[in-house]
């Protein structure tokens, strides 16, 4: 099973700041990496797949990069609605696995 | 517009079997490469993938839960059913069903149900 490790666990950020979240896989997953956003009491929302392709309706303030085992999700200018928990998920191998999440909170 | 809705019991006794139904609209499980997956989330914890059923009835399960899980589909009713046996308090979680879009190797979930909280307790 591929283990996904996200860092940091929590990020305290001011609105308008640039944010970079990291996700590391225990082995290469090529570019088969997705990012989700989850707000309290809501289902996850797909942000990114293929490491860098934005899902439908996702603004360009979100960008993804990386391949192999190291990935990043960048939010260029954090808006109030972006405070949430972010999860990465690899889909290169079965079983599908998620990271433990990074919480982005207001500083 | 794709929508999914989970339904089933909110409280289950230890050792009992959980049956959850995902009723969906806006897509067909007869469409090539489409799938419906199940993901759960214990309170305050991370997401855990449980399983996935494809348009052709191919199924994949989490190895750690495979012996307890069964996923079936009813294409005429647009439903997918998750069955989990021998429930334990550690299985207390919000259970989500989600749409897997068509596309080679695209094992992601682009539409999700609202989730249903299942508590396992006597």
Boltz contact constraints between the chains, C-beta under 6 A:
constraints:
  - contact:
      token1: [A, 34]
      token2: [B, 108]
      max_distance: 6.0
  - contact:
      token1: [A, 43]
      token2: [B, 96]
      max_distance: 6.0
  - contact:
      token1: [A, 43]
      token2: [B, 112]
      max_distance: 6.0
  - contact:
      token1: [A, 43]
      token2: [B, 114]
      max_distance: 6.0
  - contact:
      token1: [A, 43]
      token2: [B, 115]
      max_distance: 6.0
  - contact:
      token1: [A, 46]
      token2: [B, 110]
      max_distance: 6.0
  - contact:
      token1: [A, 49]
      token2: [B, 108]
      max_distance: 6.0
  - contact:
      token1: [A, 87]
      token2: [B, 47]
      max_distance: 6.0
  - contact:
      token1: [A, 91]
      token2: [B, 107]
      max_distance: 6.0
  - contact:
      token1: [A, 91]
      token2: [B, 108]
      max_distance: 6.0
  - contact:
      token1: [A, 94]
      token2: [B, 60]
      max_distance: 6.0
  - contact:
      token1: [A, 95]
      token2: [B, 62]
      max_distance: 6.0
  - contact:
      token1: [A, 95]
      token2: [B, 63]
      max_distance: 6.0
  - contact:
      token1: [A, 96]
      token2: [B, 49]
      max_distance: 6.0
  - contact:
      token1: [A, 96]
      token2: [B, 107]
      max_distance: 6.0
  - contact:
      token1: [A, 98]
      token2: [B, 46]
      max_distance: 6.0
  - contact:
      token1: [A, 98]
      token2: [B, 47]
      max_distance: 6.0
  - contact:
      token1: [A, 100]
      token2: [B, 46]
      max_distance: 6.0
  - contact:
      token1: [A, 101]
      token2: [B, 46]
      max_distance: 6.0
